[in-house]
Amino acid sequence: MTKEGSANIETVLSIEGVKRTYSSNGTSYEALKGIDIGIQEGQFVAITGESGSGKTTLLSILGAISPPDTGKLIVDGIDVYSLGQERAADFRREYIGFVFQQFHLIPYLTALENVMLPLSIISIPGAEKKDMAREALSRVGLGEKGHRLPTELSGGEQQRVAVARALVNEPPIVLADEPTGNLDTKTGGEVFSLFEKLNAAGQTVIIVTHNTELAGRTGRVIRLKDGLVESDTIRT
C-alpha cells in the first residue's frame, strides 16, 4: 500500500451495497439499508439528513472505523474491510484524516503535541515530527500557538488544532463529522473555510453537517433519509 505525493495520489472511494444494523435490548435498528456511492478524487461532499438518517454511521464506515454488516468500501482499489487489523491501521494512517465534532484533544498536551499524536507510530526523527506538526498548525492559522494547552484556546482554535492533527500525515481524504456543530456561526464559517482551502489544494473532503447553508458551499450534497440516499446533487 503506497501513498505517493500525499493529496496528489489518485484516490477513488466507493461503497457498494452497504448495510448496517444495530441491536440493543432485543430490538434492532437498521441504520443503513443498502447504500451505493462513488466519490471521485478532489470532490468536496456534504452528507446531510435529519438525525437518525444514518449520516454518522456512513461516515464511520467511510473512515474504516466501523465495518458494515454487508457491502464493501473500496478506496484506491483496496477492499478496506478485507484487510487484517494491522493493515487496516496502516490504511487509516495513510489515507484518512478524521475530524470529530467534540475535538478529542488531550487536555494535558500542547497544541503541537496533540497534532504530533498521529506521528507517534511512524519511524522518523522527533525533530521531523515537530516540523510536520508545526507546518500543519501553520496551515490552519495557529503557527504561533503550538505551545498552548487546549484550555488556553478558544473553541474555534481547538477545532483548528483538530483539523491540523487530521492533516499532519497529509492524507488524500479528509472526513469530518459535524466539525462546526459546537461553534458559533462566525467561527463555524471560518473553520468551514479551512475545508474549502484543503479541497482547493486537491484533497477529497467529505463532511457530515446539519447546516444547509454550509452544505450549499460544497460541490456535492448527498442527503440521507431513513438509511437510504434520498438525493445526490452535484453542482457544476
Buried (B, 14 or more C-beta within 10 A) or exposed (E): EEBEEBBBBEBBBBBBEBBBBEEEEEEEEBBBBBBEBEBBBBBBBBBBBEEBBBBBBBBBBBBBEBBBEEBBBBBBEBEBBEBEEEEBEBBBBBBBBBBBBEBEBEEEBBBBBBBBBBBEEEEEEEEEBBEBBBBBBEBBBBEEBBEBBBEEBEBBBBBBBBBBBBBBBBBBBBBBBBBBBBBEEEBBBBBBEBBBEBBEEBBBBBBBBBBEEBBEBBBBBBBBBBBBBEEEEEEE
